[in-house]
Each structure stands twice: as C-alpha cells, then as structure tokens.
C-alpha cells in the first residue's frame, strides 16, 4: 500500500511538472542563412571604409556558425574575431563597451584574465525580440574604432536581428 501511494505521488508530481514545462526552454536559434546575412551586412560596412575584415558569427550557445577570413587580413585575426564574438555573446555586451567598463572598474579587471574572453573592440551581440541569438566578431579593420563600427552594422532588419536590444 505504501508503495502504491508513493508511486501515485511521484506520477502526479511528474505529470504536474510536465504540464508546466518548467524543465526546458524554447530558444530562437540563428541559422546558417542568418549568419550569412549578418556577414553580408558586415562586408558592406567594411567596404564603405575600404577595409577587408575577418568575420566570425557564433550562435546562442557560443558555437561557431560562420568564420570568413578577409583577403590580406593576418591569420591571427581569425581567432581574434571568433573570440570577440564569443565574448560579446557571453557578456551580452559590445566588446568595446565591455573593455571600457572593465578598465574603469577595478572589481571587473579579472575578466581580462579569463582564457576565452577577448577584450578588444569588434564584437556585438545579435538580438531578436529581446533575446541574444548569437554574436558577431570583426577583426582586421585597421583600428579599434573601425572594428567596432563595422561590427555594429551587423543587424539584419528584415529578419528582426539587431545589434541593439
């Protein structure tokens, strides 16, 4: 009898949990086509400045979706672009803003010591409906300001993807 009561209690709590769906989330994912459109926007912005850049786009879990090395851009920029995108995704902050915040706040200076984060300008989170769906990283634009400006143009308005929340 005790066993039957325990089974009934467990089965009712399991069905209760399932009906509320408290154990999973539905997440919007950036597609390969979306990443390609982000790269296209970035390339247009870079062309306006007469720059070739390396572009990295990561998905919402930090996975690399697209990595495109710019012609004539140094090979170190490939990893830099990926890490800028990852840093921006992870912190939900443009990397230039993060860099400035870290420099101005001694309590956050240790962020620069985390091995995967790269506190250089050129990374922007990609937002859709208030959620981060990925991030873009730009490297090789010739200056921190260029990398930041180019990355900030990564939005795809028709798809509702933006570099601002």
N, C-alpha and C positions, 0 to 999 in steps of 0.2 A: 504494500500500500504506500509506504514512504517513497519507494522508487517511482511509482506511478505519479504521485504528487510532484516529485522533483522533475520528472520528465515533462509534465504538463506546465510547470512553472517555466522551465527552460524553453520549451517550444513557444509559449506565449510571449516570452521576452524576445526571442529571436524574430518572431513574426512582427512584433512591435517595432523592433529595430529596423527590419527590412521595410516596413511600411513608411517609416520616416526617412529612410535612405540617408542616415547620418554617417555612414562609413565610406562614402565615395563622393567624388566631386565630378561635375561636368565642366570640362575645361575647353576653351576655344584654342585650337592649335593653328599656328602659322603653317601654311602649306608650302611645298616647294615652289609652286607658282607664285604665291605671295612673296616668298623670299626673292624670287627672280624680279618681281615688280619693284621691290624695295631696292634691289641692286640697280635696276634701270633708273630709278629716281636719283640715286646717289651718283651714278655715272653722268647724268645730265647736269647735276650740280657741280661736279668736278670739271666737266667740260667748260662750264661758264668761267671757271677760274684757270682754264688751260692746264689742268692737273690730271695726271694718271694716278689712281689710288688703288690700294688693295682693299677689298670689301669682304667682311665676314657677317653672316646673318646666323643667329642662333635661335632655337625655338624656346618655348616657355620653360623647359627643364634644363636649358644650357647646352643642348645638343647642337652640333654644327649642322646647319641645313645647307648653307652655301658658303663657299670660300673662293674668291676670284682675285688672283694676283694681277695687279696692274702692270702693263708693259713698262719696263725700265724701272720699276719700283724694287728696292732692295729686298732680298729674301727674308730678312728679319721682320719685315712689316707684315708678313703673312701671319705669324704667331701673334704679333702685337695687335693686329686687327681682331683676331679671334678673342684674345684676352680682354680687349676693350669692350667688345660686345658682351662677353660673359660677365664682366664687372658691372656693366650698366644694367644688365638683366638682374643680376644678383642683388644689386642695391636699389633697383628701380629709380636710378638717378643718372642723368647725363654725366659722363666721366669728368668733364672739365669742372662742373659744379661740385662733384664729389672731391676732386683734387683740391679745390679752393676751400671747401668746408673742412677737410682733413688738416690742411695747413693752418687754418685759423682756430682749430680746436684741439688742444693737447690731449684730450680724452680719446680722440679717434685716430691719433697718429699711427697706432699699431695696425690699422687697416692696410697700410703700405707694406707691412711685413707678411701678409697672407700670400702664400705662394701663387695662387691662381688669379688674384686680383691684379690689375694693372692700372695705376692711377695716372693715366695720360689722357689728354683730350681726344675726342673722336668716337666715343661710344654713346649711344642713345637707346633707351628702352623704346619698344614699339607697343603702343596701347590700342586696345579696341574695347569700347564700351566700359571703360574704367578698369580693365584688367590688362596686365602685361602679357602679351602673346609672343614676345621674342625681343630681340635687340639687334642693333647693327653696330659694327665697329669699322672704322676707317683708319687707314694708316698710309703714310707716304705722301700726304698733301703738301708737304713743304714747311708747315708751321702748325703749332697747336691750334691757332685760330682757324686756319683752313680746314684742318681735320674736323673741328667742332662744327663749323659752318656747313660743311659738306654732309656730315652725319645728320645734322638737324633737318635736312631736306629729304630724309628717307621715307616720309609718310606716303601712303597710297590712299588719297582722299576717297576715290570711288569705292574702295573696299572698307572704308571706315578705320583705316590704320593710320595712326598719328604718332609723332614723337613727343606729343604733349598729352597729359592726362585728360 
